Amino acid sequence: MNTYDVVVIGAGVIGSSVAFHLAKFGAKNVLVLDRDTIGAGTTSQSSGILRTHYSVKENVELARHSWQIFNNFAEYLGDDEASCGMVKCGYMIVAPEGDKLEPLRASLNQQREQGIALETLSQAQARELLPIAQFDDAALIGYEPEAGFADAYLVATSFARAARRSGVTVRENAQVNRVLIENGKVVGVSTSIGDFKTSMVISAQNIWTPELAGWTGRELPVTPERHAVLALECDAAKYTFSMPVFKDLASPGMLYCRSYGGSQMLVSEGVVGESLAAAQVEQGDIPMDYVVEVGAQVAERFPAYEASGIASSWTGVYDVTPDWNPVLGKLPGIEGLVVGYGFSGHGFKLSPTVGRILAQEALGMPTDVSLAPYSIERFHTGRLLTGKYGLGAVS
Ligand SMILES: Cc1cc2nc3c(=O)[nH]c(=O)nc-3n(C[C@H](O)[C@H](O)[C@H](O)COP(=O)(O)OP(=O)(O)OC[C@H]3O[C@@H](n4cnc5c(N)ncnc54)[C@H](O)[C@@H]3O)c2cc1C
């Protein structure tokens, strides 16, 4: 039976980042296993938005560190050909008078205290940056110039490629059937390609984390939740790459929008989605009622989109925890088991730093950012990381 120093379960953007960072910190004998292919899970369904705007200050810290890596991606990976596909177009967030106004003000102030470069814009300034939108109801407009979007699949495959170049073994089409635990210590994994000895497992299984709960007998709360994404085409109002990502706290669905392909609009709701009975990433139906409802919200903000059509659409699944924030770190009571799951629709922008700190934790190093707030224990102690905007992917 082969022995590995660390085994990583899952090669999405999180597992691939973990694997790269394990090698970066000197781990020599690392195995990554994915039952599918690299990035083929929920990572390939991502909208890819990168921002540091969060109402939970711990998340700002993770996003800020991650942005520095995205901004310098090829050099950080030591791979001239690596790209994260970044479009640095900025991020604009708008609140009208009402219950979202003070949460937005407080979040922007918090971000400034954390050293994030931010501007508050007048309606006229906002119109200049995003001329296809109207801002008559906007009471507060935040703008983060150093933000934008990137390609999550490209990031996962780039991390995995860089990990492989540093000696990590990545096996696709290899399913983990069980983590082997003896006397409270991890001793190996049993998989579809054989059993392997290891004293350290990092699970990056996302919506499939209930499998780990079954193997360990631990409660690991997570709900698979399906969300729909639409790409709209409007001849009269193209959403170009130079226009910022837009978050509309005035809309009932707390819409987010961005350029798609340099002319279309990618749009989705930022609220609770459809709970699924089991983990699965197959495409779901997008009811016409939903399309009409989102279309009406889009037209409120982007009047020319009244006459838009759907160019394409897809569904994706979030791994939602009770407070819409991830669980990161060791599972208490089991030696040699680290988890990173529950990203609740906002894990891509955190992935570089999450991979870094999970690798540091597994290797017994100090972590760049504290894992303590993200401990599974918070669901028992009540120290939840619930965001100021309520439940939803802004967090
Ligand atoms: C529609 C949508 C839009 C999003 N938009 C954004 C956004 O704009 N910005 C942002 O920051 N985030 C966004 N996200 C969230 C982000 O994409 C995810 O948080 C991130 O991609 C999750 O990566 P992951 O590695 O945890 O999961 P996954 O990519 O799902 O990877 C998990 C992997 O584990 C493997 N696996 C599981 N169990 C086993 C097993 N037993 N054996 C072997 N392999 C196993 C699976 O095959 C899978 O490949 C969005 C997500 C969706 C669905």
The ligand as an ORCA input file, in Angstrom:
! r2SCAN-3c Opt
* xyz 0 1
  C     -23.770     29.467     -9.946
  C     -22.596     29.789     -9.085
  C     -22.063     31.065     -9.086
  C     -20.977     31.381     -8.276
  N     -20.435     32.622     -8.349
  C     -19.366     32.943     -7.574
  C     -18.780     34.218     -7.669
  O     -19.208     35.055     -8.452
  N     -17.706     34.489     -6.881
  C     -17.234     33.582     -5.976
  O     -16.296     33.909     -5.227
  N     -17.769     32.351     -5.874
  C     -18.815     32.009     -6.651
  N     -19.365     30.769     -6.582
  C     -18.830     29.825     -5.600
  C     -17.557     29.153     -6.050
  O     -17.606     28.874     -7.417
  C     -17.390     27.880     -5.209
  O     -17.382     28.237     -3.838
  C     -16.105     27.132     -5.528
  O     -15.937     26.913     -6.905
  C     -16.136     25.803     -4.801
  O     -14.969     25.077     -5.071
  P     -14.744     23.679     -4.357
  O     -13.396     23.240     -4.734
  O     -15.096     23.793     -2.905
  O     -15.895     22.725     -4.920
  P     -16.056     21.857     -6.255
  O     -15.594     22.575     -7.436
  O     -17.468     21.380     -6.269
  O     -15.066     20.642     -6.014
  C     -15.326     19.569     -5.150
  C     -14.714     18.356     -5.812
  O     -14.704     17.286     -4.880
  C     -14.848     16.104     -5.610
  N     -15.283     15.056     -4.673
  C     -16.280     15.145     -3.763
  N     -16.389     14.006     -3.063
  C     -15.427     13.171     -3.558
  C     -15.041     11.837     -3.257
  N     -15.677     11.104     -2.341
  N     -14.000     11.309     -3.938
  C     -13.341     12.027     -4.902
  N     -13.704     13.276     -5.222
  C     -14.723     13.851     -4.561
  C     -15.885     16.471     -6.674
  O     -15.838     15.594     -7.774
  C     -15.494     17.890     -7.022
  O     -14.673     17.980     -8.170
  C     -20.432     30.396     -7.400
  C     -20.946     29.108     -7.401
  C     -22.013     28.794     -8.245
  C     -22.545     27.384     -8.228
*
